[in-house]
Amino acid sequence: MKNTLRFLSAAIVLTLFACGSSQELQERVPAQFGKVTYTYSSDGIQLEIPVVAIQDNRMSLDSVYFHGMKSGLVQDEEKPNRYVANFSVGSSDMVMSSDPVEEYGNKAPQKPEKSPFKINEDEAILVFTQDEQIKYYKLTGIVEKE
């Protein structure tokens, strides 16, 4: 009985460790990306990911971690080979008043959300779905567009 209990305990612990380590960066993705850029505006940061080729039937682009925030990716209507993520960092023209009615139009800044992987300022983590599994890919060499 003790051996069975030990075996079950060990199996549960190993299962928990295996599930916790399933987040790993992919070295390859079924897509090719162009030069990833970002721009600052009064509303926040816009990250642009140009897609040179993608196997739509194998993967879908979901979201991205960049500069300490996470945002969903949207396919550009005008340029279908470009995906865009918008990050709200607050507006410089916010109205501050003791009267809440005057502050009505202010946009709240986006809450920080830590990336599941360590990244530098010129990197982002792309979250995508492939074969119904969530996977991660590191985008590097991201530059500010002028």
Secondary structure, DSSP 4 states (H G I P E B T S, - for coil): -HHHHHHHHHHHHHHHHHHHT---B-S--SEEE---EEEE-SSEEEEEEEEEEE-TTTEEEEEEEETTEEEE-EE-SS-TTEEEEEEE---TT----SSGGGGTTPPPPPPP---SS---TT-EEEEEEETTEEEEEEE---EE--
